[in-house]
Amino acid sequence: MALTRRDVLKWALEASALSAAGTPFRAFGAEAGGDRTADIPYGAAVYLPDLQTDARLGAAISRHCTRVTPVTELKWSSLRPTSGTFDFAPGDAIVGFADGHGMDVHGHTLVWHASLPDWVESITDAGEAERLMREHVATVMARYKKSVRSWDVVNEPIPDAPDGVTDRRDGYWSERLGPRHVRLAFEVAHAVDPAAMLVLNEYDVEFAVERSPAKRAAFRNLVEELLDQGAPVHAIGLQGHLRGGWPIAIDELADFVVDMRRLGLQILVTELDVQDQDLVSPADERDAVIAGQVFDFLSAVSAAGPPHSITTWGISDQYSWVRWAFPRSDGTRNRPLPLDWDFQRKPFMDVIDHFRTLRI
Ligand code: XIL
């Protein structure tokens, strides 16, 4: 039996921290009510080998999405097999798929501490590292200029345990170029493609627990510092790898988003999924908890109006990284995404539809 939106929102509300806390909605997401309907682009990340082996995946993406993010094909590990060479074939294939279906492509990612080939890691000289970064950003952005209109310029700049002193992640680029590498990357990217939307992307900024409040504060500091320095940052990306059972800091995240919008930044949800390894079975109860958590997150993200776009990290549970990165100990399948293993809709997709089409 198909679920109605009313069913889903009831489920989501029952499962959400908002209703548990008895907090009245103040977020745009629940109030709705203007004359216009938001039409927020929805995208999915996709990995080329999956797209090539299962026709249902491309069909589902072209049916539900207007955006695509390549999972690995625009990372250094894929693009830079050896010093001095570029392999554009996998990136071209995903961009070609998107172009063929009239979809936008979000570029992921130009500067990141991870996913670097060994030959890059072995370069220790600052001058050489800077030359490499400039060459990479210029070459890759220029190639995909027509189709890739937004880029995660710097991914995950905040460490997992920021303490106010060390609130920048150590890693390849920090070690070679120091903290200035973040601003440098944005300046180089802007010079290559002045019309591209340049995004600073981060994870774990949405929870009320664990490292999240400190990450949120450090992320805010970095954004403000970059803007004070005149860096061409246009948007923040909230990855949204939600952890099943970690409560969303709804008010704090809403305040954060409102402040970011006041600074003139757009908000992108870039990698939404729910790591459900510690959540209950059976599947329908788990799906309700997941939908509730996504509902809380998107309510807060929408606090100052619709986000620029919402992208999930995959679309079907069958092709999610969660199934191998965070498997369940009870042996049942993970259910982190809007469509299940067999490409059937779950309440997660209804929640996305709700936020895509709110009256504003
Ligand atoms: C992950 C991919 O899903 C995996 O297939 C890959 O092995 C490692 O990277 N944050 C990011 C993404 O910004 O690039 C990561 O993607 C997931 C976490």
Residues whose N, C-alpha, C, O or C-beta is under 5 A from the ligand:
A	BS01	XIL	V71 W321
